[in-house]
Amino acid sequence: MAVCEKVKGCPFFNEKMSNMPATAAGYKRKYCMGDNQNCARYMVLKKLGGDKVPVDLFPNQVEKAKMLIKEQTIVQ
């Protein structure tokens, strides 16, 4: 798997997770260095744009991401 092209600019890891380095490392390994297609943040980013990704959305919150995408699609 390739490294996610968004990892360097992802505020979730570069700001929010600084106080939880072990947790951040696990998420990065699974989602950023693994299958970013399963990252909730990446899903919202790709479908709705970077400004629509909630800062508190964790990579494993796929159901929440799908709900956000569905809600935005209905509104548009």
Summary of the structure (lengths in Angstrom):
residues: 76
radius of gyration: 12.1
end to end distance: 33.5
largest distance: 38.7
contacts: 197
relative contact order: 0.16
helix: 68%
strand: 0%
